Amino acid sequence: MPKAPEEVPEARQAAPERHGGGTRWRRFALLAVPGLVAAAVLGGMTTQGLLAASFAVSGDSFKMSADSFAGDGFTQYGDVANSVDGSARPVGLSTVNTAEIQNLCLSSLWDLPIGEATLVINAGADTPVEGTSMVIDIEQMQGNAEFGAIEIGRDSSTLDKAEGGQGPEGGFGLQADSILVSDMELTSWAVTSGSLRLSGLNLAIRPGSHECF
């Protein structure tokens, strides 16, 4: 008998909430959400529909750069990314309601039997990449960041700027109404997104190392 189709787990959904106020930090190396929405392509995602918020990650991280990232509804707390080989990595698990990314570059370096090769994705040069209901495992990020109504050190179980973006009770958390990052460089392990629109998409597999940064 044919196997019944597997149910797709419901993803975290985010509803934006806006308030006034703002804080600006220059060259703030934050394990934060911005930008990596297009990494959903590497996660085997579709461009529409709700997706699982967690899965076993591969053994390789990927890089992303962008001229700017603008997001509404942002939360973050410490979490663990687990691989199928049993290894685990600490990450900043970030949730964002909506995001726009200008001039996105995303790259993944592969070690193949014939040598190194790089998956390079470019999009959003003219029309920004758009993503919704994103959950991102982030290892490192650098850029010029501006936050609207930021809260740092809040108990992660009480985070409420992005629906579904809560962590364990007693954990360190931060959140903001909005986030804007320019000249962004980010390393991530995984991304899920409720929807993802890549305008002007260009995907190429190039021999050798051709990472975004």
Secondary structure as UniProt FT lines:
FT   STRAND          23..25
FT   TURN            34..35
FT   HELIX           36..41
FT   TURN            42..44
FT   STRAND          62..83
FT   TURN            84..85
FT   STRAND          88..102
FT   STRAND          104..112
FT   TURN            113..114
FT   STRAND          115..123
FT   STRAND          129..148
FT   STRAND          151..155
FT   HELIX           156..158
FT   TURN            163..164
FT   TURN            169..170
FT   STRAND          172..192
FT   STRAND          195..197
FT   TURN            199..200
FT   STRAND          202..207
//
